[in-house]
Amino acid sequence: METIKLRFVNASGEAGKELEYNRGVRPDSLLAEFGQTGEIAAVKVNNEILPLSQELTINAVLEAVPLPCQEGMMIYRRSLAFLLAMSAKRLFPAAKLYIGHSLGNSYYYTLTPLSAVPPASPSAPSMAQAPTQAPERPTAARNRGFRDQDLAGLKQDMLALVAEDLPIEKKCMAYGEALELFKSNGQDDTALLLEQRNESAVTINKCGAFMDIFVEPLVNRTGLLSAFDLEPYRDGFLLRFPAIGKGKNLEPFTDEPLIFSVYEEYKKWGRIVGVRSVGELNRLVSRKDIRDYIRIAEAFQARKLAEIAEKIYGEKDRVRAVFIAGPSSSGKTTTAKRLSIELMVMGIKPVAISLDDYYRKNDEIPLDDEGKRDFERLEALDIPFLNAQLLELFEGNEVTLPVFDFKAGRRKEGEGRTVRMEKRRTMLIIEGIHGLNNALTPQVDPSLKFKLYVSALTQLNLDDHNRIPTSDNRLLRRLVRDHQFRGKDAAWTIDMWASVQRGERQHIFPFQNSADAAFNSALDYELPVLKYHADSLLRAVKPGQREYGEAVRLLSFLENFAPIPPQYVPTQSIIREFIGDSEFKY
């Protein structure tokens, strides 16, 4: 029999000796060779993340993906979503399970009415005997189509599947068979997604008799998925999972009503215009109706920004400064510029201030755990200087705003705009990642501030069971922008992205619910536009690079979208901040 050579990278990152195996060997039969003491979620094969059930056919360097790491926990979350879909199909075969969006360390789901739908599996637990659900929060129950005992039974069935420790395997089906499968299962969005594709074989995930489309690798056994909870919330429920870096421990739920309200509004809008999934978006592209949809999407976003401007104007007698914050590549800069225009229409004179200009000198920037300069920390900013200038402005005095030179790592001498505030007519527009943190402006009266949170919260899903992570949307934005304006390749952006996300979890997300308003900068047609730019950049990342696995994952994700030419994007669009040719100056 033909053989292949495999070299294993151990838990310390060191490559061990080369071993020979029969072609077609599976990583899940070789777990002892990795030298890992904990659970393994998947495996990197020549830097590409693959499921442990993948048959190996070429010589390769193998590295385990531990369950506790960020990559491992993302696989864990996707696997939990698969487990939930499997259980819902077992218990309620005629019901419709639909994934909504993330909410903290949870995914929000809705489930169609179950009153006339009996449990399907003889082995499924009795709904009457299911444990009673804990009392709900006052904000929870509204118009659900399921009962608390239905949800408790669903959780009990998921735990039963975990106890069975069933294998989850990656398989291939003929295109026609897969299309018929998803149509017969009532997975209309998945069937529509396939109708836009033309590969002869469709990859799926299979566990027992349950099959769902393969989007990204899952864990290889249900027995790994023991840490989760189901909890009623609003019109649906939450699938709760551990936070990254917390092992398998579930932290107390923290509600995010402001973010949920934004998602809910955009989901409703998606239903109204008939574009809730990628398949529906692709259908517009194929019918050449996409330009009308782009105009509608841009107009809806402009309307939401105008509503925020009206809210700020309504408080013009108290508000002296609007602080705009959000995670990386959320479109804060363009949002600030467009908000300034809206305020000018109302007679407010905006003065733009970027917190990036208040960085300390490079040698004063604090270090992170790896000994690198940590520009994400609040302490990287010259807070006393910022507060002194703001107080001077509020007193009506003239100040010269600094300009930071990122190449030199210090402020430019003798440069900067000289500005002054006119009472009742001037308002500061201050943009930066720490804008919502009150520790940024300890000397400023909180009543003088209006805080605006900006993020790209796409309402689109791939299909009924697979969501589009907002972090992927932002990563693709940043990847394109870094290439267009900073001369950086895709590998560079991918390499630093994990550090950016750590900073967001520490310094941005904890403060998002303190905002006075939230603005959704996502445009549901933007991923097909970003694909136009990102495809060639991602293909330039080669298998020998550590970033190859993430590049392959993003390429596979983008394969689901029909491309949209960038010339269709209006010049004032937030997308122009990333792809270029904006009428705004940056």
ChimeraX attribute file (.defattr): number of C-alpha atoms within 10 A of each C-alpha:
attribute: neighborCount
match mode: 1-to-1
recipient: residues
	/A:1	5
	/A:2	8
	/A:3	14
	/A:4	16
	/A:5	15
	/A:6	19
	/A:7	20
	/A:8	22
	/A:9	19
	/A:10	16
	/A:11	16
	/A:12	9
	/A:13	10
	/A:14	10
	/A:15	15
	/A:16	16
	/A:17	9
	/A:18	12
	/A:19	11
	/A:20	11
	/A:21	16
	/A:22	13
	/A:23	16
	/A:24	14
	/A:25	16
	/A:26	17
	/A:27	24
	/A:28	16
	/A:29	10
	/A:30	11
	/A:31	15
	/A:32	10
	/A:33	17
	/A:34	22
	/A:35	14
	/A:36	15
	/A:37	9
	/A:38	10
	/A:39	14
	/A:40	21
	/A:41	28
	/A:42	27
	/A:43	26
	/A:44	21
	/A:45	24
	/A:46	21
	/A:47	21
	/A:48	20
	/A:49	23
	/A:50	23
	/A:51	24
	/A:52	28
	/A:53	23
	/A:54	20
	/A:55	15
	/A:56	19
	/A:57	16
	/A:58	14
	/A:59	17
	/A:60	17
	/A:61	18
	/A:62	23
	/A:63	25
	/A:64	26
	/A:65	25
	/A:66	19
	/A:67	22
	/A:68	21
	/A:69	16
	/A:70	16
	/A:71	17
	/A:72	21
	/A:73	23
	/A:74	19
	/A:75	21
	/A:76	24
	/A:77	23
	/A:78	19
	/A:79	24
	/A:80	24
	/A:81	20
	/A:82	24
	/A:83	22
	/A:84	21
	/A:85	21
	/A:86	22
	/A:87	24
	/A:88	24
	/A:89	19
	/A:90	20
	/A:91	24
	/A:92	22
	/A:93	19
	/A:94	19
	/A:95	18
	/A:96	19
	/A:97	20
	/A:98	20
	/A:99	24
	/A:100	24
	/A:101	25
	/A:102	21
	/A:103	19
	/A:104	17
	/A:105	18
	/A:106	22
	/A:107	19
	/A:108	23
	/A:109	22
	/A:110	20
	/A:111	19
	/A:112	16
	/A:113	15
	/A:114	18
	/A:115	10
	/A:116	9
	/A:117	13
	/A:118	12
	/A:119	22
	/A:120	14
	/A:121	13
	/A:122	9
	/A:123	11
	/A:124	18
	/A:125	18
	/A:126	15
	/A:127	19
	/A:128	10
	/A:129	10
	/A:130	18
	/A:131	14
	/A:132	13
	/A:133	16
	/A:134	10
	/A:135	9
	/A:136	13
	/A:137	10
	/A:138	9
	/A:139	10
	/A:140	16
	/A:141	15
	/A:142	11
	/A:143	9
	/A:144	19
	/A:145	15
	/A:146	18
	/A:147	15
	/A:148	21
	/A:149	17
	/A:150	22
	/A:151	23
	/A:152	23
	/A:153	26
	/A:154	24
	/A:155	23
	/A:156	20
	/A:157	24
	/A:158	25
	/A:159	21
	/A:160	17
	/A:161	21
	/A:162	18
	/A:163	14
	/A:164	12
	/A:165	15
	/A:166	15
	/A:167	15
	/A:168	23
	/A:169	21
	/A:170	24
	/A:171	16
	/A:172	15
	/A:173	15
	/A:174	12
	/A:175	18
	/A:176	12
	/A:177	12
	/A:178	22
	/A:179	20
	/A:180	11
	/A:181	17
	/A:182	19
	/A:183	15
	/A:184	11
	/A:185	17
	/A:186	16
	/A:187	19
	/A:188	16
	/A:189	21
	/A:190	25
	/A:191	21
	/A:192	20
	/A:193	21
	/A:194	20
	/A:195	14
	/A:196	17
	/A:197	15
	/A:198	9
	/A:199	10
	/A:200	10
	/A:201	14
	/A:202	19
	/A:203	17
	/A:204	17
	/A:205	20
	/A:206	19
	/A:207	18
	/A:208	10
	/A:209	7
	/A:210	15
	/A:211	21
	/A:212	22
	/A:213	23
	/A:214	17
	/A:215	16
	/A:216	19
	/A:217	24
	/A:218	28
	/A:219	27
	/A:220	23
	/A:221	20
	/A:222	24
	/A:223	16
	/A:224	19
	/A:225	21
	/A:226	15
	/A:227	16
	/A:228	19
	/A:229	16
	/A:230	21
	/A:231	21
	/A:232	25
	/A:233	21
	/A:234	18
	/A:235	16
	/A:236	23
	/A:237	24
	/A:238	23
	/A:239	23
	/A:240	24
	/A:241	24
	/A:242	21
	/A:243	19
	/A:244	19
	/A:245	11
	/A:246	12
	/A:247	13
	/A:248	17
	/A:249	13
	/A:250	15
	/A:251	12
	/A:252	9
	/A:253	13
	/A:254	11
	/A:255	13
	/A:256	13
	/A:257	12
	/A:258	17
	/A:259	22
	/A:260	16
	/A:261	12
	/A:262	16
	/A:263	20
	/A:264	15
	/A:265	11
	/A:266	22
	/A:267	18
	/A:268	13
	/A:269	16
	/A:270	17
	/A:271	12
	/A:272	10
	/A:273	11
	/A:274	11
	/A:275	22
	/A:276	24
	/A:277	24
	/A:278	26
	/A:279	27
	/A:280	18
	/A:281	22
	/A:282	24
	/A:283	18
	/A:284	17
	/A:285	19
	/A:286	11
	/A:287	8
	/A:288	11
	/A:289	12
	/A:290	18
	/A:291	15
	/A:292	10
	/A:293	18
	/A:294	18
	/A:295	13
	/A:296	13
	/A:297	19
	/A:298	19
	/A:299	12
	/A:300	15
	/A:301	19
	/A:302	17
	/A:303	12
	/A:304	15
	/A:305	20
	/A:306	17
	/A:307	13
	/A:308	20
	/A:309	20
	/A:310	15
	/A:311	14
	/A:312	23
	/A:313	17
	/A:314	11
	/A:315	12
	/A:316	18
	/A:317	12
	/A:318	14
	/A:319	19
	/A:320	25
	/A:321	25
	/A:322	23
	/A:323	25
	/A:324	27
	/A:325	29
	/A:326	27
	/A:327	25
	/A:328	23
	/A:329	22
	/A:330	27
	/A:331	25
	/A:332	25
	/A:333	22
	/A:334	21
	/A:335	21
	/A:336	24
	/A:337	17
	/A:338	20
	/A:339	20
	/A:340	21
	/A:341	17
	/A:342	21
	/A:343	20
	/A:344	15
	/A:345	11
	/A:346	13
	/A:347	13
	/A:348	19
	/A:349	19
	/A:350	24
	/A:351	15
	/A:352	19
	/A:353	19
	/A:354	18
	/A:355	22
	/A:356	18
	/A:357	21
	/A:358	21
	/A:359	25
	/A:360	21
	/A:361	17
	/A:362	15
	/A:363	10
	/A:364	15
	/A:365	21
	/A:366	18
	/A:367	14
	/A:368	13
	/A:369	7
	/A:370	7
	/A:371	8
	/A:372	10
	/A:373	16
	/A:374	19
	/A:375	19
	/A:376	22
	/A:377	18
	/A:378	19
	/A:379	16
	/A:380	20
	/A:381	23
	/A:382	18
	/A:383	20
	/A:384	14
	/A:385	11
	/A:386	19
	/A:387	16
	/A:388	14
	/A:389	17
	/A:390	20
	/A:391	15
	/A:392	14
	/A:393	18
	/A:394	20
	/A:395	13
	/A:396	14
	/A:397	14
	/A:398	14
	/A:399	17
	/A:400	13
	/A:401	18
	/A:402	22
	/A:403	20
	/A:404	22
	/A:405	15
	/A:406	14
	/A:407	6
	/A:408	10
	/A:409	15
	/A:410	18
	/A:411	18
	/A:412	14
	/A:413	10
	/A:414	9
	/A:415	12
	/A:416	15
	/A:417	12
	/A:418	10
	/A:419	15
	/A:420	17
	/A:421	21
	/A:422	15
	/A:423	12
	/A:424	14
	/A:425	15
	/A:426	21
	/A:427	22
	/A:428	22
	/A:429	21
	/A:430	20
	/A:431	23
	/A:432	19
	/A:433	25
	/A:434	24
	/A:435	27
	/A:436	29
	/A:437	20
	/A:438	15
	/A:439	13
	/A:440	19
	/A:441	20
	/A:442	12
	/A:443	15
	/A:444	16
	/A:445	10
	/A:446	13
	/A:447	10
	/A:448	15
	/A:449	20
	/A:450	23
	/A:451	22
	/A:452	24
	/A:453	28
	/A:454	26
	/A:455	23
	/A:456	23
	/A:457	25
	/A:458	24
	/A:459	28
	/A:460	27
	/A:461	22
	/A:462	21
	/A:463	23
	/A:464	20
	/A:465	21
	/A:466	23
	/A:467	21
	/A:468	20
	/A:469	16
	/A:470	18
	/A:471	18
	/A:472	14
	/A:473	19
	/A:474	21
	/A:475	19
	/A:476	25
	/A:477	25
	/A:478	22
	/A:479	26
	/A:480	29
	/A:481	24
	/A:482	18
	/A:483	19
	/A:484	15
	/A:485	12
	/A:486	9
	/A:487	10
	/A:488	15
	/A:489	17
	/A:490	25
	/A:491	21
	/A:492	14
	/A:493	20
	/A:494	20
	/A:495	13
	/A:496	10
	/A:497	17
	/A:498	13
	/A:499	13
	/A:500	16
	/A:501	17
	/A:502	14
	/A:503	19
	/A:504	19
	/A:505	13
	/A:506	12
	/A:507	21
	/A:508	22
	/A:509	15
	/A:510	14
	/A:511	18
	/A:512	25
	/A:513	16
	/A:514	15
	/A:515	20
	/A:516	18
	/A:517	19
	/A:518	23
	/A:519	22
	/A:520	22
	/A:521	24
	/A:522	26
	/A:523	20
	/A:524	24
	/A:525	26
	/A:526	19
	/A:527	25
	/A:528	23
	/A:529	20
	/A:530	24
	/A:531	26
	/A:532	18
	/A:533	22
	/A:534	24
	/A:535	17
	/A:536	12
	/A:537	19
	/A:538	25
	/A:539	13
	/A:540	13
	/A:541	20
	/A:542	16
	/A:543	15
	/A:544	11
	/A:545	13
	/A:546	17
	/A:547	20
	/A:548	24
	/A:549	20
	/A:550	20
	/A:551	25
	/A:552	19
	/A:553	16
	/A:554	18
	/A:555	18
	/A:556	13
	/A:557	16
	/A:558	19
	/A:559	13
	/A:560	18
	/A:561	22
	/A:562	21
	/A:563	19
	/A:564	20
	/A:565	12
	/A:566	19
	/A:567	9
	/A:568	12
	/A:569	22
	/A:570	16
	/A:571	15
	/A:572	16
	/A:573	21
	/A:574	25
	/A:575	26
	/A:576	19
	/A:577	26
	/A:578	22
	/A:579	24
	/A:580	15
	/A:581	16
	/A:582	18
	/A:583	12
	/A:584	16
	/A:585	9
	/A:586	8
